[in-house]
């Protein structure tokens, strides 16, 4: 008991890990950035298909155009220079000290030079490099920033460089002035104020527009073969810039990542809740969950790869493949629910989620509706055609509503829809692969298994003809009953055909195959005879595995007798050995009990068909009593307790079996014979 609990816990943990891995993989598959995978050159043909605007974006000016406009604006720019008044005092004091030490400079000359230095420094001395740059930029005026942040406008001619300041002093031709080293006292005191100047420059440039218009989402940009004109080049370049901007803006930040994770967790949780509440059999089997997870990853992954690494439309991805495959292995409701969840997940990768979701959910509905039971390859081609038509009708309807003009309709997506629909034809191959990988069973395989011309069934009919006919009758009975209670009629038909296949090993021991009424079992001990009868279950499993029959069909072989007894030999043992307790295990089938609706139906149909051949008379009362007795006994013995079948379903099965048995053994009219004693003469 402890081992079972641990195993159950282990499976639960494994399922939780699978759900966690599914969420992480989907989040990782979400595009992390916007991509632009086109190469283009002005004056050259556009080599890609029709390109339309995926979103609204501005048309950016070229770098040359922006630089040109900047220069035009900066013609009115006046730079700022800081005037350092302390330099003047330092240099004049330095001159006074030097002149007093030399003793060779007259007082008049000293006074003259001091006055000149004051005048020059008050206007400002600028470095040669700064002065040359101002001339290069064609600047005529500057702002001098005095102490206290007072700005004073000055022309370029008013200020000095060390050279022009020296020339200003010596041009007076004062006696002995050229002999003095005046350059020692000429230092730059007018320095460029980069902060204030850049602020003023930015203030001028802030009104410079970097764009010259807008492109609306869905607007045609360029088609294949067209020459990239200057206007088209500007738009393409703008789209490329905007993609890069979006890449930077929507990088995998913590907030964006959290949003993606919460979204995916929410949608996957809805899917798990649906399976838990309405399809617990899928949840109980880890292979089923793994299969559905891989299908989801396949569709999301194909979409992600198309968006990230291809210039093709994501509409070429065969999204309808998902509901088709899920429908083949499970049911329509599950197929549609899984499809809707996946479409919601993928829609957030697209540039038009509403249109995408509407198109794909419609296609999913069409796929599920047109593929109720996939029993022929031609059905897949029909479904692909219906899906393409649904895509086209919905898309054109949306285009007419939004554009209001047929001439403005973009026909390129219809090509993508056609390619996507063609990809659906590969579903047949994928169904076969998934069957082998996950042990699933499709309607196509069941149809192939019911072919009575197959080698195994033909050999069955040859070796054990009576048992084969019994299997055919049981198959018909069980199929009708399954239809009435909404069970899988094709599955129960197939299981019924093979349920007694183990009798091929020793067909002569079973009454339906005996000719002349001789029964070799009657000469054996009851225990030995019972063993031979019971062995047909194990022999059936052996033959089934040897012929690679699916596990779902083998389940019918092992459960069709459950743990019931070989009543004939069990009762005979009791009658011949009064007072001796019969060994229960010797006379009982090993089981297991039927565990599905279909296997429960087979058990009832098998017992009823076999007993019907032993009735002494076939009346409505005898048939009704026989069916009621057999099935009520099975219920009383607990043979149906593990099957998810209701009492109402059991009553429906009883009714069907009664009607079918009566129709098989209905009374016929007795044809008259010619009375030979009458004269034949006219």
C-alpha positions in Angstrom: 0.0 0.0 0.0 2.8 2.4 0.9 4.5 1.6 -2.5 1.3 2.6 -4.3 1.1 5.9 -2.4 4.7 6.7 -3.2 4.1 5.9 -6.9 1.1 8.1 -7.0 3.0 11.0 -5.4 5.9 10.5 -7.8 3.5 10.7 -10.8 1.9 13.8 -9.4 5.3 15.5 -9.0 6.2 14.4 -12.5 3.1 16.0 -13.9 3.8 19.2 -12.0 7.3 19.3 -13.4 5.9 18.8 -16.9 3.5 21.8 -16.4 6.4 23.9 -15.1 8.6 22.9 -18.0 5.8 23.7 -20.4 5.4 27.2 -19.0 9.2 27.9 -19.1 9.6 26.7 -22.7 6.6 28.7 -23.9 7.9 31.9 -22.2 11.3 31.3 -23.7 9.8 30.8 -27.1 8.2 34.2 -27.0 10.1 36.7 -29.2 12.4 38.8 -27.0 12.9 41.5 -29.6 11.6 43.0 -32.7 13.4 41.9 -35.9 13.9 43.4 -39.3 15.4 40.9 -41.7 15.3 42.8 -45.0 18.3 44.0 -47.1 17.6 47.0 -49.3 19.4 49.7 -51.3 18.2 52.9 -52.8 17.8 52.5 -56.6 17.8 48.7 -56.5 14.7 46.4 -56.9 12.9 45.1 -53.8 13.5 41.3 -53.8 11.0 40.4 -51.1 7.2 39.9 -51.2 4.7 42.7 -50.6 5.6 44.6 -47.4 3.0 46.3 -45.4 3.4 48.3 -42.2 3.2 45.9 -39.2 2.4 48.9 -36.9 2.2 52.7 -36.9 5.6 54.4 -37.2 7.0 57.8 -38.1 9.1 58.5 -41.2 12.6 59.6 -40.0 14.7 62.2 -41.8 18.0 61.1 -43.2 21.2 62.0 -41.2 22.3 64.4 -44.0 18.9 66.2 -43.9 19.1 66.5 -40.1 22.7 67.8 -40.2 21.7 70.3 -42.8 18.8 71.6 -40.7 21.0 71.7 -37.6 23.5 73.9 -39.3 20.7 76.2 -40.5 19.4 76.5 -36.9 22.9 76.9 -35.4 23.6 80.0 -37.5 21.8 81.9 -34.8 23.7 80.2 -32.0 25.9 82.4 -29.8 28.4 80.5 -27.6 29.1 81.4 -23.9 32.5 82.2 -22.4 33.4 82.7 -18.8 35.4 85.9 -18.1 37.9 85.2 -15.3 38.5 88.6 -13.7 41.1 87.3 -11.2 43.6 86.7 -14.1 43.8 90.4 -14.7 44.7 91.3 -11.1 47.3 88.5 -11.0 49.0 89.4 -14.2 49.0 93.2 -13.4 50.5 92.6 -10.0 53.1 90.3 -11.5 54.0 93.1 -14.0 54.3 95.7 -11.2 56.7 93.5 -9.3 58.8 92.7 -12.3 59.0 96.4 -13.4 60.0 97.6 -9.9 62.7 95.0 -9.7 64.3 95.9 -13.0 64.3 99.7 -12.4 64.7 100.3 -16.1 61.0 101.0 -16.9 59.8 104.6 -16.6 56.7 105.3 -14.5 54.8 106.6 -17.5 55.4 103.3 -19.4 54.5 101.2 -16.4 51.2 103.1 -16.0 50.5 102.8 -19.7 51.0 99.1 -19.8 48.9 98.6 -16.7 46.0 100.5 -18.3 46.4 98.5 -21.5 46.3 95.2 -19.5 43.2 96.3 -17.7 41.5 97.3 -21.0 42.5 94.1 -22.7 41.6 91.8 -19.8 38.2 93.5 -19.3 37.3 92.6 -22.9 38.9 89.1 -22.7 41.7 87.1 -24.1 40.7 83.9 -25.8 42.9 81.0 -26.9 44.0 80.8 -30.5 42.3 77.5 -30.9 38.9 78.8 -29.6 39.3 81.9 -31.8 40.0 79.8 -34.9 37.0 77.6 -34.2 34.7 80.6 -33.8 35.8 81.9 -37.2 35.4 78.4 -38.7 31.8 78.2 -37.4 31.2 81.7 -38.7 30.3 83.0 -35.3 30.2 86.8 -35.1 29.3 87.3 -31.5 29.7 85.6 -28.1 28.3 86.0 -24.6 30.8 86.9 -21.9 29.7 85.6 -18.5 30.8 88.1 -15.8 31.0 87.4 -12.1 27.4 87.0 -10.7 26.4 85.1 -13.9 25.8 88.3 -15.8 25.8 87.8 -19.6 27.3 90.4 -21.8 27.1 90.3 -25.6 30.4 91.0 -27.5 31.4 90.8 -31.1 34.3 88.7 -32.1 36.3 91.8 -33.1 36.1 93.1 -29.5 38.0 90.2 -27.9 41.7 89.3 -28.1 44.0 86.4 -28.6 47.4 86.5 -26.9 48.9 87.6 -30.2 46.4 90.4 -31.0 46.7 91.6 -27.3 50.4 91.8 -27.7 50.1 93.7 -31.0 47.5 96.1 -29.3 50.1 97.0 -26.7 53.2 97.4 -28.8 51.6 99.3 -31.6 51.7 102.5 -29.5 55.5 102.6 -30.2 56.3 103.6 -26.6 60.0 103.9 -26.0 61.6 100.6 -25.0 58.2 98.9 -25.0 59.4 96.2 -27.5 62.2 95.4 -25.2 59.9 94.3 -22.5 58.6 90.7 -22.5 54.9 91.6 -22.6 53.8 88.1 -23.6 54.6 86.9 -20.0 51.6 88.9 -18.8 49.1 87.9 -21.5 47.1 84.8 -20.4 43.7 83.6 -21.6 40.9 84.7 -19.2 38.0 84.0 -21.6 37.2 80.3 -21.4 34.5 78.4 -23.3 31.5 77.5 -21.0 30.5 74.1 -22.5 27.6 73.5 -20.1 25.8 76.8 -20.7 26.6 76.7 -24.4 25.3 73.2 -24.9 22.2 74.1 -23.0 21.6 77.0 -25.3 22.4 74.9 -28.3 19.9 72.2 -27.2 17.3 74.8 -26.6 17.6 75.9 -30.2 17.6 72.3 -31.5 14.7 71.1 -29.5 12.3 72.3 -32.1 14.1 70.4 -34.8 11.7 67.6 -35.9 13.4 64.2 -36.7 10.4 63.0 -38.7 8.5 64.1 -41.8 5.3 62.0 -41.5 3.6 58.8 -40.3 2.9 55.3 -41.8 -0.3 53.7 -40.6 -0.5 50.0 -39.6 -1.4 47.9 -42.7 -0.3 50.6 -45.1 1.4 49.3 -48.3 5.1 50.1 -48.4 6.6 48.3 -51.4 6.0 45.2 -53.5 8.4 42.6 -55.0 10.2 44.0 -58.1 9.6 47.6 -57.4 12.6 50.0 -57.4 13.5 51.4 -54.0 12.8 55.1 -54.5 14.2 57.8 -52.1 10.8 58.0 -50.5 10.5 54.2 -50.1 14.1 54.1 -48.8 13.2 56.6 -46.2 10.2 54.6 -45.1 12.1 51.3 -45.0 14.9 52.9 -43.1 12.3 54.3 -40.6 10.8 50.9 -40.1 14.2 49.5 -39.4 14.9 52.2 -36.9 11.6 51.7 -35.2 12.2 47.9 -34.9 15.5 48.7 -33.2 13.7 51.2 -30.9 11.2 48.5 -30.0 13.9 46.0 -29.4 15.4 48.3 -26.8 12.1 49.2 -25.2 10.8 45.7 -24.9 13.9 43.9 -23.9 13.4 41.1 -21.4 12.9 43.3 -18.4 11.8 41.8 -15.1 8.3 43.4 -15.4 7.8 42.2 -19.0 9.0 38.7 -18.1 6.7 38.5 -15.1 3.8 39.5 -17.3 4.6 36.8 -19.9 4.9 34.1 -17.1 1.7 35.1 -15.5 -0.1 35.0 -18.8 1.1 31.6 -19.8 0.5 30.2 -16.3 -3.0 31.4 -16.4 -3.8 29.9 -19.8 -2.1 26.6 -19.0 -3.9 26.4 -15.6 -7.2 26.8 -17.5 -6.3 23.8 -19.7 -5.3 21.7 -16.7 -8.6 22.5 -15.0 -10.6 21.5 -18.0 -8.7 18.2 -18.2 -9.1 17.6 -14.5 -12.9 18.4 -14.4 -14.0 16.9 -17.7 -11.3 14.5 -19.0 -9.7 12.8 -15.9 -8.7 9.8 -18.0 -6.3 12.1 -19.9 -4.9 13.5 -16.7 -4.3 10.0 -15.2 -2.0 9.0 -18.0 1.4 10.9 -18.1 1.9 9.9 -21.8 -1.3 11.8 -22.7 -0.1 15.0 -20.9 3.4 14.7 -22.5 1.8 14.3 -25.9 -0.4 17.4 -25.5 2.6 19.4 -24.2 4.7 18.5 -27.2 1.9 19.4 -29.5 1.6 22.8 -27.9 5.3 23.4 -27.9 5.4 22.4 -31.6 2.8 25.0 -32.7 4.2 27.8 -30.4 7.8 26.9 -31.5 7.0 27.0 -35.2 5.3 30.4 -34.8 8.3 31.8 -32.8 10.8 30.6 -35.4 8.8 32.1 -38.2 8.5 35.4 -36.5 12.2 35.5 -35.3 14.1 34.1 -38.3 11.9 34.5 -41.4 10.4 37.3 -43.4 7.5 35.0 -44.2 4.0 35.6 -42.7 3.3 33.6 -39.5 0.0 32.6 -41.2 1.9 29.8 -43.0 2.1 27.9 -39.7 -0.5 25.1 -39.8 -2.3 26.1 -36.6 -5.3 23.8 -37.5 -2.9 20.9 -37.2 -3.4 20.9 -33.5 -7.2 20.4 -33.3 -7.0 17.9 -36.1 -4.5 15.6 -34.3 -6.1 16.1 -30.8 -9.5 15.3 -32.3 -8.2 12.1 -33.9 -6.9 10.7 -30.6 -9.4 12.2 -28.1 -12.6 14.2 -28.8 -13.9 17.3 -30.4 -14.4 19.2 -27.1 -10.9 18.6 -26.0 -9.5 19.4 -29.4 -11.2 22.8 -29.6 -10.4 23.8 -26.0 -6.6 23.0 -26.4 -6.7 24.9 -29.7 -8.2 28.0 -28.2 -5.7 28.0 -25.4 -2.8 27.8 -27.8 -4.2 30.5 -30.1 -4.5 32.8 -27.1 -0.8 32.1 -26.2 0.4 32.7 -29.8 -1.8 35.7 -30.4 0.4 37.9 -28.2 3.3 37.2 -30.5 1.4 38.7 -33.5 1.0 42.3 -34.5 -2.8 42.0 -34.8 -4.0 39.6 -32.0 -7.7 40.1 -32.6 -7.6 39.3 -36.3 -5.3 36.4 -35.7 -7.4 34.9 -32.9 -10.6 35.3 -34.9 -9.1 33.6 -38.0 -7.5 30.7 -36.1 -10.5 29.9 -33.8 -12.8 29.8 -36.8 -10.4 27.5 -38.5 -10.2 25.3 -35.4 -14.0 25.0 -35.3 -14.2 24.1 -38.9 -11.4 21.4 -38.4 -13.2 19.8 -35.5 -16.6 19.9 -37.2 -15.5 18.5 -40.5 -13.4 15.7 -38.9 -15.8 14.0 -36.6 -14.2 10.6 -37.3 -11.1 10.4 -39.5 -11.4 7.0 -41.1 -10.1 7.8 -44.6 -7.2 9.8 -46.0 -9.6 11.8 -48.3 -11.2 13.3 -45.2 -8.0 15.1 -44.4 -7.9 16.7 -47.8 -11.5 17.8 -47.5 -10.8 19.3 -44.1 -7.8 21.2 -45.4 -10.0 22.7 -48.2 -12.7 23.7 -45.7 -10.2 25.3 -43.5 -8.7 27.3 -46.4 -12.1 28.5 -47.4 -12.9 29.5 -43.8 -9.6 31.5 -43.6 -10.4 33.2 -46.9 -14.0 34.1 -46.1 -13.2 35.5 -42.6 -10.1 37.4 -43.8 -11.9 39.0 -46.7 -14.8 39.9 -44.5 -12.5 41.7 -42.1 -10.7 43.5 -44.9 -13.9 44.7 -46.4 -15.1 46.0 -43.1 -11.9 47.9 -42.3 -10.9 49.0 -45.8 -14.3 49.6 -47.4 -12.7 49.2 -50.8 -11.9 46.0 -52.7 -9.0 47.6 -54.5 -7.3 48.2 -51.1 -7.4 44.5 -50.0 -4.1 42.9 -49.4 -4.3 39.5 -51.1 -0.9 38.2 -49.9 -2.2 36.5 -46.7 -4.5 34.3 -48.8 -1.4 32.7 -50.2 -0.2 32.1 -46.7 -3.5 30.5 -45.9 -3.2 28.2 -48.9 0.3 27.1 -47.8 -0.8 26.5 -44.3 -3.7 24.4 -45.5 -1.4 22.3 -47.6 0.8 21.6 -44.6 -2.3 20.0 -43.0 -1.9 17.1 -45.3 1.1 16.0 -43.3 -1.2 15.3 -40.4 -1.6 11.7 -41.5 2.1 11.1 -41.2 2.3 12.9 -37.8 -0.7 10.8 -36.5 1.2 7.6 -37.3 4.4 8.9 -35.6 2.5 10.0 -32.5 0.7 6.6 -32.3 4.0 4.8 -32.2 5.7 7.3 -29.8 2.9 7.6 -27.2 0.9 4.4 -27.6 -2.1 6.2 -28.8 -4.9 4.8 -31.0 -6.5 6.7 -33.9 -9.7 6.0 -35.8 -7.6 5.3 -38.9 -5.8 2.5 -37.2 -9.1 1.1 -35.8 -10.6 1.0 -39.3 -7.5 -0.8 -40.6 -7.8 -3.3 -37.7 -11.5 -4.0 -38.5 -10.6 -5.1 -42.0 -11.7 -8.8 -42.0 -9.5 -9.4 -45.0 -6.4 -8.8 -43.0 -4.0 -11.7 -42.6 -4.7 -12.2 -38.9 -8.5 -12.1 -39.1 -8.5 -14.4 -42.2 -6.4 -16.9 -40.3 -8.8 -16.5 -37.3 -11.8 -17.3 -39.6 -10.0 -20.3 -41.0 -8.7 -21.8 -37.8 -11.6 -21.1 -35.5 -14.6 -20.4 -37.8 -17.2 -20.7 -35.0 -15.4 -18.4 -32.7 -14.9 -15.9 -35.5 -18.6 -15.8 -36.2 -19.3 -15.4 -32.5 -16.8 -12.4 -32.5 -18.6 -10.8 -35.5 -22.0 -11.1 -33.7 -20.6 -9.7 -30.5 -19.0 -6.9 -32.5 -22.3 -5.9 -34.0 -24.1 -6.1 -30.7 -21.5 -4.1 -28.8 -21.3 -1.5 -31.6 -25.0 -0.7 -31.4 -24.9 -0.5 -27.6 -21.9 1.8 -27.7 -23.7 4.2 -30.1 -26.6 4.5 -27.7 -24.5 5.5 -24.7 -22.1 7.7 -26.6 -19.1 5.4 -26.1 -16.4 4.8 -28.8 -18.3 2.5 -31.1 -15.3 2.0 -33.5 -13.1 1.1 -30.6 -15.5 -1.5 -29.2 -16.2 -2.9 -32.6 -12.4 -3.5 -33.0 -12.0 -4.9 -29.5 -14.9 -7.3 -30.0 -13.4 -8.7 -33.2 -10.2 -9.7 -31.4 -11.4 -10.5 -27.9 -11.5 -14.3 -28.4 -8.5 -14.5 -30.7 -6.7 -16.7 -28.1 -9.1 -19.5 -29.1 -7.0 -19.9 -32.2 -4.4 -21.9 -30.3 -6.8 -24.7 -29.2 -10.0 -24.1 -31.2 -11.3 -27.7 -30.8 -11.8 -27.2 -27.1 -14.5 -24.6 -27.6 -18.1 -25.7 -28.5 -18.6 -23.2 -31.3 -15.8 -24.9 -33.3 -16.7 -28.5 -32.6 -18.3 -30.5 -35.4 -20.4 -33.6 -34.6 -21.0 -32.7 -31.0 -17.8 -34.3 -29.6 -16.3 -32.3 -26.8 -12.8 -33.4 -25.6 -13.2 -31.3 -22.4 -15.8 -33.8 -21.1 -13.1 -36.5 -20.8 -10.9 -34.3 -18.6 -10.8 -33.4 -15.0 -12.9 -30.3 -14.2 -9.8 -28.4 -13.0 -7.8 -29.2 -16.2 -10.7 -28.4 -18.5 -11.2 -25.0 -16.7 -7.6 -24.3 -17.1 -7.7 -24.8 -20.8 -10.7 -22.6 -21.2 -9.2 -19.8 -19.1 -5.9 -20.0 -21.0 -7.5 -18.5 -24.1 -7.2 -15.1 -22.5 -3.4 -15.4 -22.0 -3.1 -17.0 -25.5 -5.0 -14.1 -26.9 -2.6 -11.6 -25.3 0.4 -13.6 -26.7 -1.1 -13.6 -30.3 -2.0 -10.0 -30.1 1.5 -8.9 -29.0 3.1 -11.1 -31.7 0.9 -9.3 -34.3 1.6 -5.9 -32.8 -2.0 -5.1 -31.8 -2.3 -1.9 -29.8 -2.5 -2.1 -26.0 -6.1 -0.7 -26.1 -7.2 -3.7 -28.1 -5.3 -6.1 -25.8 -7.2 -4.5 -22.9 -10.4 -6.0 -24.4 -8.8 -9.4 -24.5 -7.8 -9.3 -20.8 -11.0 -7.9 -19.4 -13.8 -9.5 -21.4 -14.3 -12.2 -18.7 -13.1 -10.1 -15.8 -12.7 -12.3 -12.7 -15.8 -14.4 -13.5 -15.8 -18.2 -13.2 -16.0 -21.0 -15.8 -19.5 -21.8 -14.6 -20.0 -25.1 -16.3 -17.0 -26.7 -14.7 -17.3 -24.9 -11.4 -20.9 -26.0 -10.9 -20.1 -29.5 -12.1 -17.2 -29.8 -9.6 -19.6 -28.8 -6.8 -22.2 -31.2 -7.9 -19.8 -34.1 -8.2 -17.9 -33.3 -5.0 -20.5 -32.5 -2.3 -19.0 -31.1 0.9 -15.7 -30.2 -0.8 -14.8 -26.5 -1.2 -13.9 -25.8 -4.8 -10.6 -24.0 -5.4 -11.9 -20.6 -6.5 -8.7 -19.5 -8.3 -8.6 -22.6 -10.5 -12.1 -21.9 -11.9 -11.7 -18.1 -12.1 -10.4 -15.8 -14.8 -7.4 -13.8 -13.7 -8.9 -10.4 -14.7 -8.5 -7.5 -14.6 -12.1 -6.1 -14.5 -13.4 -3.9 -17.3 -12.1 -0.4 -16.8 -13.7 1.6 -19.6 -17.2 1.9 -21.0 -16.2 0.1 -24.0 -14.7 -3.0 -22.2 -17.8 -3.1 -20.0 -20.1 -3.2 -23.1 -18.0 -6.0 -24.6 -18.3 -8.1 -21.4 -22.1 -7.8 -21.4 -22.5 -8.4 -25.2 -20.1 -11.3 -25.1 -21.9 -13.1 -22.4 -25.4 -12.4 -23.8 -24.4 -13.6 -27.3 -22.9 -16.8 -26.0 -25.9 -17.6 -23.8 -28.4 -16.8 -26.5 -27.2 -19.8 -28.5 -28.2 -22.1 -25.6 -31.9 -21.1 -25.3 -34.4 -23.8 -25.9 -36.9 -21.4 -27.3 -36.7 -17.8 -28.6 -39.5 -15.7 -27.3 -39.6 -12.2 -26.1 -39.9 -13.3 -22.5 -37.1 -15.8 -22.7 -34.7 -13.4 -24.3 -35.6 -10.5 -21.9 -35.1 -12.9 -18.9 -31.8 -14.2 -20.3 -30.4 -10.7 -20.8 -31.6 -9.4 -17.4 -30.2 -12.5 -15.6 -26.7 -12.4 -17.2 -26.1 -8.6 -16.7 -27.6 -8.5 -13.2 -25.4 -11.4 -12.2 -22.3 -9.5 -13.6 -23.3 -6.5 -11.6 -23.9 -8.6 -8.4 -20.5 -10.2 -8.8 -18.9 -6.8 -9.1 -17.6 -7.3 -12.6 -18.6 -3.8 -13.7 -17.5 -1.9 -10.6 -14.3 -0.5 -12.1 -15.9 0.7 -15.3 -17.1 4.4 -15.6 -20.6 3.3 -16.7 -23.8 4.4 -15.0 -26.9 2.4 -14.2 -28.8 4.3 -16.9 -26.2 3.3 -19.4 -26.5 -0.4 -18.3 -30.2 -0.3 -18.8 -29.7 1.2 -22.2 -27.3 -1.6 -23.1 -29.8 -4.2 -21.9 -32.5 -2.7 -24.1 -30.2 -2.7 -27.2 -29.1 -6.3 -26.6 -32.6 -7.5 -26.2 -33.8 -5.9 -29.4 -30.8 -7.1 -31.4 -31.1 -10.7 -30.1 -34.8 -10.8 -30.9 -34.0 -9.5 -34.4 -31.4 -12.3 -34.9 -33.6 -15.1 -33.7 -36.9 -13.9 -35.0 -39.4 -16.5 -36.1 -39.7 -17.2 -39.8 -42.6 -18.3 -42.0 -42.8 -22.0 -42.8 -42.8 -22.5 -46.5 -45.4 -25.1 -47.7 -44.5 -28.3 -49.7 -46.3 -29.8 -52.6 -48.8 -32.5 -51.6 -47.7 -35.5 -53.8 -51.1 -37.3 -53.2 -52.9 -34.6 -55.2 -53.4 -35.2 -58.9 -51.3 -33.0 -61.1 -53.6 -33.5 -64.1 -55.5 -30.5 -65.3 
